[in-house]
Amino acid sequence: MSPNPLTSVSMRAARWSATHPWRAIGGWLLLVAIAVGLAATVSPQEASDEDYRLGESGRADRWVHEAGLDAPDSEEVLVTADDAADRPLDQSTAEKAGARLVDAVGTLEGVDGVSEPQWNPDRTAMLISIQLARDHDDADPIVAAVADVRSDFPDLDVRQTGDLSLDDAIDERVADDLSSAEGISLPITLVLMLLAFGALIAAGIPVLLAATSVAVTIGISAPLSHLFPAEPTVTSMIVLIGMAVGVDYSLFYLNREREERARGRSTRDAVEIAAQTSGHSILVSGGAVICAMAGLFLMTDVTFNSLAMGSILVVAIAVLGSITVLPGLLAKLGRWVDRPRVPLLWRLNRRLSGRLGEGGISRRVLGPVLRHPVVALIVGVAVVGALAVPALGMKTHSGNLDTLPGDIAEVQTIKAVIEEFPSEGPVAQVVVRAPADDQAAVAAQLDDLGRRAAASGMFRAPSAPVENSDDGRTSVLELAMPFEESDDEVDEALLMLRDQLVPASVDSSGAEVAVGGGPAESLDAQERMSDRLPLIIAFVLVLTFLMMVFAFKSVPIALISTVLNLASVAVAFGLMTLVFQHGVGESLLDFTSPGFVIDWIPLFVLVVLVGLSMDYHVFVVSRIREHVERGLPARLAVQRGVSETAGVITSAAAVMVSVFAIFATLSMLEMKMMGVGLSAAILLDATLVRLVILPAALVLLGERAWWPRRPRRPQGSPVVEPDPALAVAGR
């Protein structure tokens, strides 16, 4: 049987790197230097508002913008009594502060107008609205003016929020969160690697390779962002995925090389065997992640395009480093990889390896599974099913004020403004483009639409007249809904407006009509996702299925892989629904449930898990396949394959779960959702799936698992039957 093409690629790369280690190392360092230079000299292009437009709401937003009818940015200043003063608001003092603020802000560059102070009904709060000039994006002068007024009136609580200040506060919080995650993930990962290897150099290599892969990706992403505009969270995704896969790939490769050296192999032979086995697994796993992430491009959405590009790039670079520079490093270092040893950690590593390996926990768990595979499979499937059941009631919605961290001052202020000065509710915009001569007829039709909408009970009567552009070609009617933004009735009202009320009132034969506004944008995004989700799932599963067939030449193995991927995804969805929609564990994770899951998170978690869950799966199945190639019966091959990989997979799983769990501690709810979903699913995948469901399924299938043909050892393969005394992973 001819060698697998992926194995040939990894072996050729390893041989060249081991033969020319300084060239491999120098080439990698040059790549890192070039990437750092790109990051320093090329400014990334961030996604603009126009990039997020989609569907009917996108058309409406574009027409309003082109007509100059879109509202410029504004800032709000709320004046209330200082809570610390413990006395009611002094209205005369508040009016003096308001007059001072109007005078100070009204003369600032970039301010088009300042409203007169407005009181709430019980005169306990005063609001001042500041309208900025179009395309003006600097709120700092206003912030400084508000701070001066606040210092001059210590008995008042003078707070600012608005389009610019709120965005700046959110951006600052995201940056702080990412900085915190990066600062925590590196030392935690290094500690886990020290526990895994007990030696400084061996522990440092995976962390170094992962960190440099992330750095290279961030640098290359800067110029690529001019083709695929960067979404604000893409850097966090690069760090999240890059650290996880980069460490795991290096860990698999390094562990196998050390294992072969412990059997008496030379460094060169050990590197070649690691390339043939772990290198093959890395290529399969990396290919699966890339195939899964490529499915995000089918959304044709700027957010998913950006996340897909960043994720694909960091995985590809991590794979490249693992099969090129890593063999060169190992060949050059030789046995120095295990130096300097940390005495306590070295002994702990040896002890843990024994307890996790063939004679330890894995054997205790595997024994009953191999003896009673049917029962084990039923129990495993039942646990997965129970954890996945909540996903059947998952509700998704776009992020809003309820999903922002409540401890951001600007978020607190805007919630206070809404409470003291209630708005009419979510607003839909009906935008009509028609010849200027038809302006009067369009206005009459929109007036009729307003009456019909109010009569339906799903909308309030229009509080403002129809707004027309200067050229008379564009008309806009705003209709408020008497619901909370996240209520299901909002979507029902929008569908009624689009499908019934607008066609009944507006003659579209000589005009173009579109319904937009914030709620409509959310509805269009959800409909786009619902329409394309089946296509994306099919694309991802078919590609990963074909990848597994190509890698293992087995249809049953590919089917099992696909089913287990879906099981991990279902568990992630179930836990996200339980935690974030129903609020289980709010106090533990320090958040307030919005009553839904943010709409883009499930799709992203799906493709990430379909890719990343292949790491352990491919590594275990590859080791089982090695034993099948040596002629071992199915049950013994499964037992040895799972037991021998127990130590390294436990270490790799600990890294992934730790990195993802860090994101569950961040303040941004999107990061929490991803962290909880990914860490829980990976933990389940590396324990219940690897130790129970997969072995039980393979034992029940027996030789049929490798249909259409049982693997045979390739001619000339350097792999030999391992010495059972040394077959403990990590030795």
N, C-alpha and C positions, 0 to 999 in steps of 0.2 A: 504494500500500500504506500503510495507516495505521501510525503509529508504534507501536512496542512499548509496552504499558502501563508496563513497568518504566522504559523510557527516558523516558516522559512524567513519571513520578514524579520521577526524578532531575533532569530539566531544570526542572520547576516549582520544586523545592526550591532548585536552584542559582540560578535567576532571583530568587526572593524573597530568598535570602541575599545575593546580590551587590547587590541593590537596597537592602537594609536590613542592611548588614554589622554595625553596632553592635548591632542587636537580636539578630542571630544569635549574635554573640560574647557579648553580655550574657546571653542565655538559656542558653548553654552554661555560662558561669561560675556562673550561678544554680543550674543543675542540679548542678554539682560541689559548690557550697557546701551545698546541701540534703543531698547524699549524705554529705558529710563530717560534717554535723551528725547524720545518722541513725547513722553509724558510732560517733560519740562518745556518743550518748544511748541507743541501743537495743542491749541485750545480745543477741547471737545465741543461738539455741537449738540446742545441739549434740545430735546423735543420742544417745539413751540405749541401754542394753543391750536394752530391750524393742523398740526400733525395728528391731533386726537379726534378730529372731526370724522364722523362716520354716519352713514345712513341718512334718514330724513332730517334728523336733528342737526347733522353736520351741514346739510344744504341750507337749512334755515339760519344757522349761525354764520355761514359764509355770506349769505345775502344781506343779513343785518350788518355785518362788518363792512361789506362793499358799499352799502348805502350810507354808512356813517351814523347808523342809529344805535350802535352798541354803546353801552354806558361806559365811560372811562372809569379808571380805578378810583376808589374813594376810601377815606379813613373815617372812623367814628371815635369820638371822645365822650366817655360816659363820666358824669360827675355825680357822686353820691356821698353820703356821710361816711366819715372814716370809722370803721368798725371799732378801732382801738379807742376812739373818743367816747364811745358808749353814750351818744346823745343824738337826737334827730338832726336831720339836715337843716342847716341855717340857709334859708332860701336867698336872703340878700347877699350872703357871702358867696353862695354858688353863682348868683347872677354876676357878681363882680369878677369871679374867676372865669366865667364864660365870656364876658366882654373882653377881658384881658387876652384870652385865648384867641378870640375872633380877630382882634387887632394884630396879635403876633403872627398868626398863621396866614392871615389874608395878604400880607406883604411878601410872603415867601415865593421864591421862584418855583414854577411848576405847579402852583395852586391856582385853579381856575375860579374857585368860589368857596365861600364858607357860609353855611346856613346860620340863621339866627337860632339861639338856644331853644330847644323844644323840651317841654316838661311832660312827664308821664301823668296819668290821670290823678294820682294822689300826691303829686308834686314831691316825690321822694327821690326822683332821679331826673337829671337833665342830660340831654343828648345834643351834641354838636356834630354835624356832618361836614366833611371836607372833601370837595371834589377836586381831583388832580387833573392836570392837563393831559391830553391824550398822548400816549406813548411815554409818559413820565414814569420812571420806575424807581425813584429814590425817596423813601419815606423818612430818612434820617433827620433832615431839618425839622420835620413835623414832630418827630420823637423828641428832639432837643427842646423845641418850644413847649411841648406838653410837660416835659420834665421841669422846665423853669417855672411854669404855673404851679405844678404840684409842690415844688419847694417853697413857693410864696404863700401857699394856702395849706398848711399842715393839717388843718382840721377837716379837710376834704379828701375824698378818695378820687383822684383824677386818673382815669385809665384809658388806654388807647388800643384800638384794634382796627382791622380793615384789610383790604385786599393785599396790600404790600406788606404791612407789618406782620400779618398772620402768616403769609408765605415765608417771610424771612425767619420767623420764629420756628416754623416747621422745618425749614431747611437746616437751621442751626441744631435743632433737636436730632434730626436724622444724622447729621455729621457727628454729633456727640455720641449717639448710639453706636455708629459704625466704629468710631475711634475706640470706644469702650470695648466693643466686641473683638476688635483686632488685638487690643492690649491684653485681653483675657485669654483669647483662644491660643495665642502662641505659647505662653508659659504652660497652660494646661496640656496642650498637645505635647510639648517637650517632656513634661512630667510623665505622661502616659507612655511615651516612647522610652524613657528611662526605665519605667517599670517593665516594659516589654523586652528590653535588651540588656539592661543593667550596665551599659557602657556608653560613654559620652559620645563617641564618634558615631556608633550605630544609631543612637537616639537622635543625633543632630542631622543626619543625612536626610531622612524623610521630611523633617520640618523645613530644612533648608531648601530642598527641591520644591516642596509645595509653596513656600513663600516666594521663591524666585519665579515659579510658574504664574502665581497671582500677579507679581510685579510686571512680568513680560506681557501678560494679558491686558493689564490696565494701560500699559504704554501703547500697545498696538491698537487698543480700542479707541484711542484718541483720534487718529486719522480715519479709522473705520466709521466713527460716529458721523462723519460728513456724508456717508452713504446710508447708514442706519442711525438716525438721531438717537442720542442717549437718553434713556428714561432715568429719572433721578435715582431709582433704587438699583440700577444695574451694577454699580460698584459693590454694593452689599451682596448681590448674587454671585459676583465673581469671587469675592472673599469666601462666602459660604461654601460654594461648590468646590472652588480651587483648593482650599485647605483640606477639605474632606477627601476628595479623590486623589489629590497629590500625595498626601501622607499614606493613604491606603495602597496606592500603586507601588510606591517605594517600599512600603512595609512588606507586601507580598514578595517582591523581587528579592529584597535584602534577606528576608527570613529564609527563603529557599536556598539562596547562596550559602548562608551560614550553616544551614542544615546539611547541605552536600559536603561542605568542608569538614563538618563534624564526622562525616562518614569516611573521611580519609581522602577526599578528592583534592586535587590541586586547585588553586584559585582560578586558573583559566578554565578547567573543566567544570568547576562549580558555577562559574558565571554562565557558561554555555548551557548547562542543564537548567539553570534558573531562567534563561532566555527561552528555552524550549518549552518550559512548563508555565512558570509565572508570567513570562513575557507574552506567551500566547493568551493567557487569561486577561492580562491588561489590555491587549489589543481588542479582544472580544468585548470586554466590559466597556472600554472607552468607545468602541463603535456603537454599542447599545445606547450609551448616554447620548452620543451625537445624533443617532437616528431618532431617539425620543425627542430631543430638543428641537430637531428640525421640524417636527410636527407643529411647533408654535408658529412657524411662518405661514401656515395655512389660515391663521386668523387674520392675516393682512392688517394687523393693528400695530401701531408704533410701540406700545408697551411690550407686546409679546415679541415683536421683531428684535427689539433691543435686548430683552432678556435672553432670547434664543441665541443671538450673536455672541453675547458675552459668555454664556454658559458653554456653547460649542467651542469657542476659542480657548477657554481656560482648560477644558477637558483635553482638547487636542494637544495643547502645549504640555500638559502634565503627562500625557502618554508619550509624547516625543522625548521629554526629559527622562522618563523611566526606561525607555528602551535604547537610549543613546548615551547620555552623560552618566547615568547611574552605573552601567556596566564598566565604563572607564574608571569611575571612582573606585569601584570595588576591586577591579583588577590592579589598580595602582596601590590601594591601601592593603590589600591582602588580609592577613590576620590582624593587622592594626585596626581593622574595623571594630574589633572587640576590645579596644583600648581607648582611653584608660577606663578600667572597671571601677564602678562605684561599689565598694565591698558589700554594704547592706543590701543595695538594690540588686546586685548580681546574684546574691544568695536567694533573695526574694523571687527574682525572675526564674531561677532554676526550680524553686519550690512550686511557684504558680504553674510553670510549664508542666510539671509532673501532675499537678492536681487537675489541670484542664485537659491534659492529653489522654492517651489511651488508657492509662490506669486510674484516671480521676473522674471528674464530674461527667465528662462526655460519655464514658463507658457506663456510668450509673444511669444516665438518662437514656442512652442508646439501647441498653440491654432490654428493658421492657418493650421499647418500640420495635426492636428487631424480632422479639419473641411474639409480640401481639400487634402486628402492623395494622390490622383492620381496626382494632380498638383505638390505637394511637391516632390513626387517620381520622376517625370519627370524632374523637375528643379535640384534636387540633382544629378541624373544620368548624366544630361547634363553638370553640373559643373565638375564632376569627369571625364567625357569623354574628355572635353576640356583640362583639366590639363594633361590627360594621352596621348593625341595625339602625342606629340613630341617623345614619347618612340618608336613609329613605325620606326623612323629614327635613333635609337640609334646605334652608332658605338663603338665597344670596341677594346682595344689594351692593351698590357702589359705596365707597367710603364717604362718610359725611362727618359732621361735627361730633357725633356720638362715637366715632372711631378714632378721634384724635386724643392724645394724652390730656387728661383733665388738669394736669399741673402746669400746663403752659399758660402763662398769664393772659396772652391774647385770646386763647380759647375760652378761658374763664370769662373774659370781658365780653366776648361776642355772645356767649350764652346769657350773660346778665342783660345785655342789650335786648336780646330776643324776649327775655322774660319781662322786662320793664316796658318794652315797646313792641308788643306782639305784632307780627306781620300777618297778612291775610292767609298765608300758607304757601305751599309750593306753587310755582307759576309756570304755566305753559305759554309759549309764544306762537301765535299763528301769523306766519309771514307770507305775504302775497306779493308776487312780482307781476306787473301788468303794464301795458302802455300807459303813459302819463295821461292820455285823454280819458282813460277809464277810471281815474282816481276817485271820482264821485261815486261811480257805481260800485267800486270795490269797498269804499267806506260804508255804503248802505248795506252791502252784503255782510260785512264784518259786524255791523251793528245788529243785524238780524242774528248772526252767529252768537253774539254775546247774550241776546235774549234767550235763544234756544238753550245755550249752555247753562245759564242760570236756572231755567225752568227744569232742567234735568236733575237738579239737586246735587250734581257732582262738581259744580263750579259755582263760584261767587259771581254776582253781577259785576261787570267791569267797573273798576274805580277810576279809570283814566280813559280819555278818548283815544281813538285810533291815531297812531303816530305815523306820519308820512315823511319820506325822504325829500330832500330839496328838489330832486329832479321829478318827483311825483310818481316814480315807477315802483317804489317799494312801500308797502304798508304793513304795520305791525299792530296786532291786538294782543294784549296780555290778559290771561284768564287765570285767576288764582283758584286753588282747590282747598276745601275746608278739611284737610287731613294733615297728619304728620308726614314728613318726607319719606319715611321708610314704610308707611302703611301700604298694604296690597291695593287699597282703593285708588291710590295714585295711578298705578298702571292701568287699572280698569277705566279710570276717567280718561286717560290719554288715548287708549284704544277706542273708546266711544267717540272722542273728539275727532280722531283721524278717520275712523271707518264710517261714522254716521253723521255727526254734527257738521263737520266741514263739508262733505259732499252735498248735504242737504241745503247749505246756505251759500257756498261760494261756487260761482260758475268757473270751472277750471278749463273751459274750452278756449278761452283767450288769455289765461293767466296760469302762473305756476304757484302752487301752494305747498307749504311745508310747515309742520308743527315741530317747534324746537323748545329750547329751555333746558335747565338742569335736569328735571325729572325725565324729560324725553331723551336726553343723552344717556341716562342710566338705563332706560328701557331699551334703547337701540343697542347698547352694549350687551345687555343680557340676551336679547334676541339673536344678535350676531353669535354669541357664544353658544346658545342653545342650538342654532342651526348648524354650526360647524363642529361642535363637540363630537358628534358621532363620527364625522369624517376624520378628525384628528385622532380619536381613539383607534379607529381602524387603521389609519396610517402608521401610528406608533406601534401597535401590536403586530401588524403584518411585517413591518421592517425588523422589529426585534425577533420575531419568530423566524424569519428568513436568516437573520444573523446567527441565531443559535443552530439552525439546520446546517448552515455553512460551516460553523465552527466545530460542531460535534457529529455531523453526519447522522443525526438521529431526529426523527419526527416526534416520537414520544417525549424526548427530553425538551424539545422546543415547545411542545404543548404544555408540559408541566411548568416550564419557565414562565410562559404567558399567564397561566392560571394563577401561579404564585405571585406574579407581579400585580395582577388585579386584586388579589387578596390583601396585599400590603396597602394598595391604594384605597380599598374599601375601608380598612381599619383606620387609615389616616383621616378619611372623610368622616367616619363615624365619630372619632375622637374630637375633631375640630367642631363638629356640630354639637356634641355634648358639652364641650368646654365653652365655646364662644357664642353659640346660639342660645343654649340653655343656662349658661353661667356657672357650670360646675367647676369649682376651683378658682373662682374670681379672686378671693382674698389671697390665695397662694401665689397666683401669678400677677396680682396687683393690677387689675383692670375691671372695667364695668362692661358687662355684656351689652352689645348693641341690639341683640335679638336676631342677628344674621351673621353669615360669613361673607367677608368682602369678596365681591364677584370674581375677581381674576385669580384669587388664591387657589381654588380647587384645581383649575386647569394646570397651573404652574406646578403645584405639588404632584399632580398626576404624572406629568412628563419627567419630573426630577426623580420620582420614586421608581418609575419604570426603568430608568437608566441606572440609578444608583443601587437599587436592590439587586442588580445583576452582579455587582462586585463580589459579594459573598457566594452567591449562587454559582457563578462561573468558576470561582476558585475551588469550591467544594466539588462540583461536578467534574472539573478537570482532574482533581486528584483521584476521584472514584474511577474515572476513565483510565487513568494510568494503571490502576490495579486490574481493571478488566482486561486491558491490553496484555498484562502479564499472565493472564489465564486464571485469575482468581474467580471463584463463583460470586454471583451477584451479592448475596448477603454479606460475605466476608469483605468484598470490595467496598461496599457501602460502609461497613463498620470501620475499616481502616481509613478510608478516605475522609470520613467525618471526624474521626478521632485525631488523625494526624494534623488536621487543619484547625483544630479547636483553639489552640493557643493563639495563633496569629489572627484568626478571625475575631476572637474575643478582643484582642488589642485594637484591630482595625475598627470593629464596631464601637468600641469605647471612644475612639477618636471622632468618628462621625456623630455619634449621639451627643458627645460633649460639645462639639462645634455647633450643632443645630440647637442644642438646649440653651446655649448662650443667647441665641437670638430670641428664645422664648422669654428671656428675662428683660429684653429691651422694652422701651416705653411705647414705641410705635406698634399699633395693633397688627398691622400687616406682618411685621417681623415676628411678633408673638405667634400668629397663626401658622406661619411657615415653620417656625422653630418647633412648636408642639406637634404639628402633623408629621414633619420629617423625622424628628428624633424618636417619636413613639413608633412610627412604622419601621424605621431601621432597627430599633431595639427588638421589635417583634420578629422582624425578618431574620435577625442574627441569632435568635433563640428558638422560638416556637417553630418557625418555618424550617430553619436549618437542622435542628436537632430532632424534630418530631415529624412534621408533615412530609418534607422531602425524603428522608430515609424510609418512612413507611410506604410512600408511593413507589419508590424505586425497588424496594424489596418485593412488593406485591406484583410489580411488573416483571421482575426478574430479568431474564435475557431479552425479553421483548422491549425493554426500555431502550435498547440500542438498535431497534429496527430502523432501516432495512438491513443493516449488517453489523455484526459484533465487531468492535474495534480490534485491530491486530497491531502488534508492535511494529513500527516502521523499521525497515532494514537500516542497519548502521546507527540506530539510536544509542546514545551513550547511557541512557537510563537503565539501571539494573535493579533487581529486587533488593529493597532496603533491608538492612539488618534490623530485625524487630526490636533489638535492645536500644537502638538509636533512633527509632521512628517517632519520637515524641517531637511535636512541632516546637521550634525555637531552640533546640539543642544544637 
